[in-house]
Amino acid sequence: MQLFLSHLESPLGDMLLASDPQQNIRALEFADHKARLHRLLREHYGNVKLVDAPAPDGIAQALGRYFSGEVDAIRSLPTATAGTDLQRRVWAALRLIPAGAITTYGKLSKQLGFDDPRAAIDIGAANGANPIAIVVPCHRVIASNGELKGYAWGLHRKRWLLDHEKAMPVSSDGPQTATLPGF
């Protein structure tokens, strides 16, 4: 499999974008986690050839608008991921959490149809294996006690992203827990 590797700047540090010929995002990592990018691409796709290329305009522009404060600009960016069935279900559910909203691992687990409270651990593991930072917004999931737990790219980035998105809440009441339709 051949993917295109692009370098993007962000307020949180340089990013690496892996996209396919159809301009789907396959991975979006922070450059200081380059080894994670390569590991996840190998795990998901086997032998991957990365070819340096400019970022597709639509993706680069949407990310630029997101970081400039238009937090919904990335909502419709196309993604394509491999992973287990559970991982793909979790990642699809994450995309339904609107900017300015948060949920918990437990609530996400219940909305995906799991009654066992321990399933939140599996949801957290799938969250942690997310290969697409920001666009698949795993940063919008927090612990049930309100603490920021685990973020593959660092809690300082998770905090920044949540603060950035709170600047434009989904309602006048501020960030809310998302309700995910269809799960």
Residue pairs with C-beta under 8 A, 6 or more apart in sequence:
1 45
1 46
1 47
1 48
1 49
2 21
2 48
2 49
2 50
2 51
3 18
3 19
3 20
3 26
3 27
3 41
3 45
3 48
3 49
3 50
3 51
4 18
4 19
4 20
4 21
4 50
4 51
4 52
4 53
5 16
5 17
5 18
5 50
5 51
5 52
5 53
6 16
6 17
6 19
6 52
6 53
6 54
6 55
6 56
6 60
7 14
7 15
7 16
7 17
7 31
7 55
8 14
8 15
8 16
8 17
8 55
8 60
8 63
9 15
10 63
10 67
11 67
11 160
12 30
12 153
12 157
12 160
12 161
13 30
13 31
13 32
13 157
14 30
14 31
14 32
15 28
15 29
15 30
15 31
15 63
15 133
16 27
16 28
16 29
16 30
16 31
16 34
16 37
17 25
17 27
17 28
17 55
17 59
18 25
18 26
18 27
18 28
18 37
18 41
18 48
18 50
19 25
19 26
19 55
19 56
19 59
20 26
20 80
22 78
22 80
23 56
23 58
23 59
23 78
24 78
24 79
24 80
25 59
25 77
25 78
25 79
25 80
25 132
25 135
26 41
26 44
26 45
26 79
26 80
26 81
26 131
26 132
27 37
27 40
27 41
27 131
27 132
28 131
28 132
28 133
28 134
28 135
29 36
29 37
29 131
29 133
29 153
30 133
30 153
30 157
33 152
33 153
36 152
37 131
40 129
40 131
41 48
41 50
41 131
42 48
44 81
44 82
44 83
44 131
45 82
54 60
58 77
59 77
62 73
62 74
62 77
63 73
63 74
63 134
65 73
65 74
66 73
66 74
66 134
67 164
69 164
69 167
69 168
71 99
71 100
71 164
71 165
71 167
71 168
72 98
72 99
74 134
74 135
75 95
75 98
75 99
77 135
79 91
79 95
79 132
79 135
79 136
81 87
81 88
81 91
81 131
81 132
81 136
83 91
83 126
83 129
83 131
84 126
86 122
86 126
87 126
87 129
87 130
89 112
89 126
89 183
90 108
90 112
90 123
90 126
90 127
90 130
91 126
91 130
91 132
91 136
93 108
93 111
93 112
93 180
93 183
94 108
94 127
94 130
94 136
94 137
94 138
94 140
94 141
95 135
95 136
95 137
96 178
96 180
96 181
97 103
97 137
97 140
97 141
97 178
97 180
98 170
98 178
99 137
99 140
99 165
99 168
99 170
100 165
100 166
100 168
100 169
100 170
100 174
100 175
100 176
101 140
101 170
101 175
101 176
101 177
101 178
102 140
102 141
102 142
102 162
102 175
102 176
102 177
102 178
103 111
103 140
103 141
103 142
103 177
103 178
103 180
104 120
104 141
104 142
104 143
104 144
104 177
105 120
105 121
105 123
105 124
105 127
105 141
105 142
105 143
105 144
105 149
106 117
106 120
106 144
107 177
108 120
108 123
108 141
108 180
109 117
109 119
109 120
109 122
109 123
111 179
111 180
111 183
112 119
112 123
112 180
112 183
113 183
114 120
114 122
114 123
123 141
124 141
124 149
124 150
127 138
127 141
127 150
128 138
128 150
128 152
130 136
130 138
130 152
133 152
133 153
134 161
137 161
138 151
138 152
139 151
139 157
139 158
139 161
139 162
140 162
140 165
140 178
142 148
142 149
143 149
148 155
148 158
148 159
148 162
151 157
151 158
162 175
165 175
166 174
166 175
169 175
169 176
170 176
